[in-house]
């Protein structure tokens, strides 16, 4: 899969949001949560557990909010902040008044979706000049990055900087991170971060997620803490046909049956599994620590809950009713891009990341002026308010080689201080759009990339570090407002599970224990397996280590209390 070519600032750093947008911008909620103490002290170099409480406070950078640019829509309930006004390139603010780089060379390995540009292209050379560092990119195919990452970390030839998304932190990768990369605490902890103001402005929750093995090791890409999976729908068709937005699982099913007419090549929806997980109140997916929550004094995993089975069963019924577009029955290995058929009206509701709300509209609006995609609010399955769980406040990290010299570390922090510049600054503009006249032009007050910009200005510098949660689409201010307000409404129904915001390294003997559950979910939903197969899988999981893993997680809570109230 390649990122959507529509560009502008967008929220989120989950895998889905990254694959959906070339503008991997920022997102996170400022700190304030009570934090756990370490399971295994922060000082003992433990490769298991987590680090927080007093130990974390000694490590975290001092938070100093940026005052360079004021958002049009402030963050609320864990949402991103929004910018709706058009950019006046002539009055952009400066957030890095002097070059902090010392002219050294830094090698960076990072996932890349698409065809990487040549090394000495105008975007790379201009960014390097702005920062004062000679950066050599070693971009790797994002679709197979886990394979390359494992091989590089097992070798002695590790670049100066390695970007690791959280979805690649499986198997031996977490232990390799702790053994191969540098402690950035001596450069960033406490007031030391103030030397790099844009890094100091990254919310503390994102930095908390950057602690590995008791040390501050990652440069984070912050993420919004609210759910980012939106039931997108063709509002233009809904308005024309008089369809009403559903407010419960039963209403959704009835609507889907009303919409679907296979003979006319129209189906209601795509695979709605992720929306089902949200509407039925299932513990957050993604990273496994968020699968656990303390309920009535007992630590429960999402796969053990009735809500989990109910969400899978409801999604199965959608497939069985014939209301899901046939392309989604193929599964991931044979999947085709659904966007053209959504645009053609072959199906009207699409489970997607919030960045594609803007992305789909931006792509289609030029071809079909009547096209309008909008987002449904998440409903409770029974018609009441939904019960939602917060996502982690950072999901992609850049690490510095343990063998790097002090001058290289300073140069890396100089890079990150530029790439973490907030929206509306000269540094943000250069990072996300490149050079005016070379990579983009201003049309009606909106920067528009040309072909050179689309080919060169993507997937690179934004991977080193990002600013706090930002949504900014000045070409479509109504969509910016709608997306941020959707996040804010969603956030009002969102709570934090017991291990929210912590970087937890599970014992290696348990890391692969739940790897097969997503595939089993998809097999059940498509009718290839039965709910009883899931119940058996849960039983097997418990006996093969799930109960012991529960004890391990419970120890974290027994010693330190829950992470979030």
C-alpha positions in Angstrom: 0.0 0.0 0.0 1.2 3.5 -0.7 0.3 6.7 1.1 -2.5 8.9 -0.2 -1.0 11.6 -2.5 -3.2 14.3 -1.1 -1.1 16.3 1.2 -1.5 18.7 4.1 -1.1 18.4 7.8 -2.9 15.5 9.4 -3.2 13.8 12.7 -2.0 10.5 13.9 0.8 8.1 13.7 -0.8 4.8 13.9 0.0 2.3 11.1 -3.3 3.1 9.4 -2.9 6.8 9.5 0.6 6.6 8.3 -0.3 4.4 5.3 -3.2 6.8 4.6 -1.3 10.0 4.4 1.9 11.5 3.1 1.7 14.2 5.7 2.7 12.3 8.7 2.2 15.2 11.0 1.7 15.3 14.7 -0.5 14.6 17.6 -0.6 14.1 21.3 -2.3 15.2 24.5 -0.4 17.2 27.1 0.6 15.3 30.2 -1.1 15.1 33.6 -1.8 11.4 34.1 -0.6 9.7 37.2 2.2 7.3 36.2 3.3 3.9 37.3 6.7 3.2 38.9 9.0 0.8 37.2 8.6 -2.9 37.3 12.2 -3.4 37.7 13.9 -0.1 38.6 14.6 2.5 36.0 18.2 2.3 37.1 18.7 -1.4 36.6 18.6 -1.5 32.8 15.7 -4.0 32.9 14.6 -5.2 29.5 11.1 -6.0 30.8 8.4 -4.0 32.4 7.9 -0.2 32.3 9.3 2.9 33.8 7.2 5.7 35.3 6.3 7.5 38.5 9.2 9.2 40.2 11.7 7.4 38.0 10.1 8.7 34.9 9.8 12.2 36.2 13.6 12.3 36.6 14.0 11.3 33.0 11.3 13.2 31.1 12.1 16.5 29.3 10.7 19.7 30.9 7.5 20.5 29.0 7.3 24.1 27.6 4.3 24.7 25.4 5.1 26.5 22.1 3.8 30.0 21.9 5.0 30.7 18.3 1.6 30.0 16.6 -1.9 29.9 18.1 -4.3 27.3 16.7 -7.8 28.3 15.4 -9.3 25.3 17.3 -7.5 24.4 20.5 -7.1 20.7 21.5 -9.9 19.3 23.6 -10.7 15.8 25.0 -7.5 14.4 23.5 -8.1 15.8 20.0 -5.6 17.4 17.7 -5.6 21.2 17.4 -6.9 22.6 14.2 -5.8 25.3 11.8 -8.4 26.6 9.4 -6.9 29.9 8.2 -4.9 30.0 5.0 -1.2 30.3 5.3 0.5 33.6 4.5 3.9 32.3 3.5 5.3 35.8 3.7 4.5 36.1 7.5 5.4 32.6 8.6 7.0 32.6 12.1 10.5 31.3 12.9 10.8 28.6 15.6 14.5 27.8 15.1 16.3 31.2 14.9 19.8 29.7 14.4 21.2 26.5 13.0 21.9 24.0 15.8 23.6 21.5 13.5 27.4 21.5 13.5 27.7 20.3 9.9 28.4 16.7 10.6 27.1 13.7 8.7 24.2 11.6 10.0 22.8 8.4 8.4 19.1 7.6 8.9 17.2 4.4 8.2 13.4 4.8 8.0 10.4 3.1 6.4 9.3 4.6 3.1 6.1 4.0 1.1 6.6 4.7 -2.6 9.7 5.3 -4.6 12.5 7.1 -2.7 13.9 10.1 -4.4 17.6 10.5 -5.3 19.8 11.4 -2.3 20.9 14.9 -3.4 17.5 16.2 -4.6 16.6 19.8 -3.9 14.4 19.0 -1.0 17.0 17.0 0.9 19.8 19.6 0.2 17.5 22.5 1.3 16.5 20.7 4.5 20.1 19.8 5.3 21.1 23.4 4.8 18.3 24.7 7.1 19.3 22.3 9.8 23.1 22.4 9.4 23.5 18.7 9.1 24.4 16.4 6.2 21.8 13.7 6.3 22.1 10.5 4.3 18.8 8.7 4.0 18.7 4.9 3.9 15.0 4.5 3.1 13.5 1.0 3.2 10.3 -0.4 1.8 7.7 0.3 4.5 5.7 -2.8 3.6 8.6 -5.1 4.4 10.4 -2.9 6.9 10.1 -5.4 9.8 12.3 -7.8 7.9 15.0 -5.2 7.1 14.8 -3.8 10.6 15.5 -7.2 12.2 18.5 -7.9 10.0 20.0 -4.5 10.6 19.6 -4.6 14.4 21.2 -8.0 14.4 24.2 -6.8 12.5 27.1 -4.5 13.5 26.3 -2.0 10.8 23.5 0.1 12.5 23.0 3.6 11.1 23.2 6.7 13.3 19.4 6.9 13.5 16.9 4.1 13.1 13.1 4.8 12.9 11.0 2.1 14.5 7.1 2.1 14.3 5.4 0.6 17.3 3.8 -2.1 15.0 7.3 -3.4 14.3 8.2 -3.7 18.0 7.7 -7.5 18.0 9.8 -10.5 18.9 13.4 -9.4 19.7 13.1 -5.8 18.5 12.3 -4.2 21.9 15.4 -5.9 23.5 17.5 -4.8 20.5 16.3 -1.2 21.0 17.5 -1.3 24.6 20.9 -2.8 23.7 21.7 -0.9 20.5 20.5 2.6 21.0 21.6 5.6 23.1 20.2 7.1 26.3 19.1 10.7 25.3 18.4 11.6 28.9 21.8 13.4 29.3 20.8 15.7 26.4 17.0 16.1 27.0 15.9 15.3 30.6 14.5 18.2 32.6 15.6 21.7 31.6 18.2 20.4 29.1 15.4 20.1 26.6 15.0 23.8 26.5 18.0 24.0 24.3 15.7 22.5 21.7 12.4 24.4 22.1 10.4 22.4 19.6 11.3 19.2 21.4 10.4 20.7 24.7 7.0 21.5 23.3 6.3 17.8 22.6 3.7 16.8 25.2 5.0 14.8 28.2 2.8 11.8 27.4 4.6 11.3 24.1 7.9 11.4 25.8 6.7 8.9 28.5 6.1 6.5 25.6 9.8 7.0 24.6 11.2 5.5 27.7 12.7 2.0 27.0 14.6 0.0 29.6 14.5 2.8 32.1 16.0 5.4 29.7 14.8 8.1 27.5 15.7 6.6 24.1 13.1 7.5 21.5 12.3 10.8 19.6 8.6 10.5 19.3 5.9 11.2 16.7 3.0 12.2 19.0 -0.5 10.9 18.2 -4.0 11.9 19.3 -5.3 9.8 22.2 -8.8 9.5 20.7 -9.9 6.8 18.3 -9.0 7.6 14.7 -11.2 5.0 12.9 -14.2 6.9 11.4 -17.2 5.4 9.7 -16.8 7.5 6.5 -19.9 7.7 4.3 -21.0 9.3 1.0 -23.1 12.2 2.4 -24.0 13.3 -1.2 -25.6 9.9 -1.9 -27.2 9.8 1.6 -28.8 13.2 1.0 -30.0 12.2 -2.4 -31.6 8.9 -1.3 -32.8 10.2 2.1 -30.8 7.7 4.1 -30.5 8.5 7.8 -27.4 8.1 10.0 -27.8 5.0 12.2 -27.6 5.3 16.0 -27.3 1.6 17.0 -26.1 -1.7 15.6 -29.6 -2.7 14.6 -30.2 0.6 12.8 -26.9 0.1 11.0 -27.9 -3.4 9.8 -31.3 -2.2 8.7 -29.7 0.8 6.8 -27.3 -1.6 5.1 -30.0 -3.9 3.9 -31.9 -0.9 2.5 -28.9 0.4 0.6 -27.7 -2.9 -0.8 -28.7 -3.9 -4.3 -26.2 -6.4 -5.7 -27.8 -6.4 -9.2 -27.3 -2.7 -9.4 -23.7 -3.2 -8.1 -24.3 -1.2 -4.9 -23.4 -2.5 -1.5 -23.7 -0.7 1.8 -20.3 -0.9 3.4 -16.8 -2.3 3.6 -15.4 -4.4 6.4 -16.7 -2.7 9.6 -14.7 -4.7 12.2 -12.9 -1.7 13.7 -16.1 0.3 14.0 -17.7 -2.7 15.6 -14.9 -2.9 18.2 -15.6 0.7 19.1 -19.4 0.5 19.1 -19.4 -2.6 21.3 -16.9 -1.0 23.7 -14.0 -3.4 23.1 -10.7 -2.5 24.7 -8.4 -0.7 22.2 -6.7 -2.7 19.6 -3.2 -2.1 18.3 -0.5 -2.5 20.9 -1.0 -5.4 23.3 -0.7 -3.6 26.7 -3.9 -1.7 25.7 -5.7 -5.1 25.5 -5.5 -5.3 29.3 -7.7 -3.4 31.8 -8.6 -3.7 35.5 -12.3 -4.5 35.8 -13.8 -5.1 39.3 -10.4 -5.9 40.7 -9.5 -8.4 38.0 -7.2 -7.8 35.1 -9.0 -8.7 31.9 -7.7 -9.1 28.4 -10.0 -7.8 25.5 -10.1 -11.3 24.0 -11.8 -12.6 27.1 -14.6 -10.1 27.1 -18.2 -10.7 25.8 -17.9 -7.4 23.9 -15.1 -8.8 21.8 -17.1 -11.8 20.7 -20.2 -9.6 20.1 -18.3 -7.2 17.9 -16.9 -10.1 15.8 -20.3 -11.8 15.6 -22.1 -8.5 14.5 -19.5 -8.0 11.8 -19.9 -11.6 10.6 -23.6 -11.0 10.3 -22.9 -8.0 8.0 -20.9 -10.3 5.7 -23.5 -13.0 5.9 -26.3 -10.6 5.0 -24.5 -9.7 1.7 -24.3 -6.0 2.5 -20.5 -5.9 2.4 -18.8 -5.1 -0.9 -17.4 -8.4 -2.4 -13.9 -7.0 -2.6 -13.7 -7.0 1.2 -14.4 -10.7 1.3 -11.0 -11.5 -0.2 -9.1 -10.7 2.9 -5.8 -8.8 3.3 -3.6 -11.1 1.1 -5.8 -10.5 -2.0 -7.2 -7.1 -1.1 -7.5 -4.4 -3.8 -7.6 -0.7 -3.2 -11.3 0.1 -2.4 -11.0 3.9 -3.0 -12.1 3.9 -6.7 -15.2 1.8 -5.9 -16.1 4.1 -2.9 -15.7 7.0 -5.3 -17.9 5.3 -7.9 -20.6 4.7 -5.3 -20.4 0.9 -5.3 -20.4 1.0 -1.5 -21.3 4.0 0.7 -19.8 3.4 4.1 -16.0 2.9 4.6 -14.3 2.1 7.9 -11.2 4.3 7.6 -8.7 6.4 9.4 -9.6 10.1 9.9 -6.9 11.4 7.6 -8.7 9.8 4.7 -11.8 11.9 5.5 -9.9 14.8 4.0 -7.8 12.6 1.7 -10.8 11.1 -0.1 -12.6 14.5 -0.5 -9.4 16.2 -1.7 -8.9 13.6 -4.4 -12.5 13.3 -5.6 -13.6 16.9 -5.4 -11.6 17.9 -8.4 -13.2 15.1 -10.5 -16.8 15.2 -9.1 -17.9 18.5 -7.6 -21.0 16.9 -6.1 -18.9 14.3 -4.2 -19.0 14.7 -0.4 -17.6 12.3 2.2 -18.4 12.8 5.8 -17.9 11.0 9.1 -20.5 9.3 11.3 -20.2 9.7 15.0 -19.5 6.4 16.7 -22.7 5.1 18.3 -23.2 2.7 21.2 -24.3 -0.7 19.8 -27.5 -0.5 21.9 -28.3 3.1 20.9 -26.7 4.7 23.9 -23.4 6.6 24.3 -20.4 4.6 23.1 -17.7 3.4 25.5 -14.3 4.1 23.9 -10.7 3.6 24.9 -7.8 6.0 24.4 -5.0 5.2 22.0 -1.4 5.6 23.0 0.0 9.2 22.6 2.9 8.2 20.4 3.5 5.4 17.9 6.6 5.9 15.9 10.1 6.6 17.3 13.5 7.5 16.0 16.5 6.1 17.9 20.2 7.1 18.0 22.9 4.5 17.7 24.6 3.8 21.1 28.0 4.1 19.4 27.3 7.6 18.0 29.6 10.4 19.1 28.4 13.2 21.2 28.5 15.6 18.2 26.3 13.2 16.1 23.8 13.1 19.0 23.7 16.9 19.0 23.2 16.9 15.2 20.3 14.4 15.5 18.6 16.6 18.1 19.1 19.6 15.7 17.3 17.6 13.0 14.5 16.7 15.4 14.1 20.3 16.6 13.4 21.4 13.0 11.1 18.5 12.1 9.1 19.0 15.3 8.4 22.7 14.4 4.7 23.6 14.8 2.4 24.3 11.9 2.6 27.9 10.7 6.3 28.2 11.0 9.0 28.4 8.3 10.5 25.2 9.5 7.2 23.3 9.3 6.6 24.7 5.8 10.0 23.5 4.6 9.7 20.1 6.2 6.2 19.4 4.8 6.3 21.3 1.5 9.9 21.9 0.5 11.0 25.0 -1.4 8.5 27.4 -2.8 8.7 27.6 -6.6 10.6 24.3 -6.7 8.2 21.9 -4.8 5.0 24.0 -4.5 3.2 27.2 -5.4 0.7 29.2 -3.6 -2.8 29.2 -5.2 -5.6 31.2 -3.6 -3.5 31.3 -0.4 -3.0 27.5 -0.3 0.3 25.7 -0.9 -0.1 23.2 -3.7 2.7 20.7 -4.4 3.8 20.1 -8.0 5.0 16.8 -9.3 8.5 17.4 -8.0 7.1 18.2 -4.6 4.9 15.0 -4.6 8.0 12.9 -5.5 10.5 14.4 -3.1 8.7 15.9 -0.1 7.4 12.8 1.6 8.2 10.0 4.1 11.6 11.4 5.1 12.3 14.2 7.6 8.8 13.9 9.2 9.9 10.5 10.5 12.5 11.9 12.9 10.2 13.8 15.2 6.9 15.6 15.0 5.0 18.4 16.8 1.9 18.1 19.0 -1.4 17.0 17.5 -2.2 19.0 14.4 -4.9 19.0 11.7 -4.6 21.7 9.1 -6.2 21.7 5.7 -6.4 25.3 4.7 -7.8 24.4 1.3 -10.8 22.8 3.0 -11.3 24.6 6.4 -14.7 23.0 6.8 -13.1 19.6 6.8 -10.5 20.6 9.3 -13.1 21.8 11.7 -15.3 18.8 11.1 -12.4 16.4 11.8 -11.2 18.1 14.9 -14.8 18.4 16.3 -15.4 14.7 15.5 -12.3 13.9 17.6 -13.5 16.2 20.4 -16.9 14.5 20.5 -15.3 11.1 20.4 -13.0 12.1 23.2 -15.9 13.0 25.4 -16.8 9.3 25.5 -13.2 8.1 25.8 -11.4 6.7 28.9 -7.9 5.4 29.5 -7.3 1.8 30.2 -4.9 0.7 32.9 -1.7 0.7 30.9 -2.4 3.7 28.7 0.6 5.8 27.8 3.3 3.4 29.1 6.0 1.9 27.0 5.9 -1.7 28.2 8.3 -4.4 27.2 6.7 -7.8 27.7 8.8 -10.8 28.6 10.1 -12.3 25.3 8.5 -15.7 26.0 5.0 -14.1 25.7 5.5 -11.7 22.8 4.1 -14.0 20.1 1.3 -15.4 22.2 -1.6 -13.4 20.6 -0.2 -13.0 17.1 -2.8 -15.2 15.4 -5.9 -13.5 16.8 -6.4 -10.9 14.1 -6.3 -13.5 11.4 -8.8 -15.6 13.3 -11.1 -12.6 13.7 -11.0 -12.0 10.0 -11.6 -15.7 9.2 -14.7 -15.8 11.5 -16.1 -12.6 10.1 -15.8 -14.0 6.5 -17.5 -17.3 7.6 -14.4 -19.5 7.3 -14.3 -20.1 11.1 -16.8 -20.1 13.9 -17.2 -18.1 17.1 -16.5 -21.4 19.0 -13.0 -21.4 17.3 -12.3 -18.1 18.9 -13.5 -19.4 22.3 -11.1 -22.3 21.9 -8.3 -20.0 20.9 -8.8 -17.9 24.0 -8.8 -21.1 26.2 -5.5 -22.2 24.5 -4.1 -18.7 25.0 -4.8 -18.8 28.7 -3.2 -22.2 29.2 -0.2 -21.5 27.0 0.9 -18.4 28.9 -2.0 -15.9 28.9 -2.8 -16.5 32.6 0.9 -16.1 33.5 1.1 -13.0 31.4 -1.9 -11.7 33.3 0.0 -12.3 36.6 3.0 -10.4 35.2 0.8 -7.4 34.2 -1.1 -7.6 37.5 2.2 -7.2 39.4 2.7 -3.8 37.7 -0.6 -2.7 39.0 -0.3 -4.3 42.5 3.0 -2.5 43.1 2.1 0.9 41.6 -1.6 1.3 41.0 -3.4 1.9 37.7 -1.8 4.2 35.1 -4.9 6.4 34.5 -7.8 7.3 36.5 
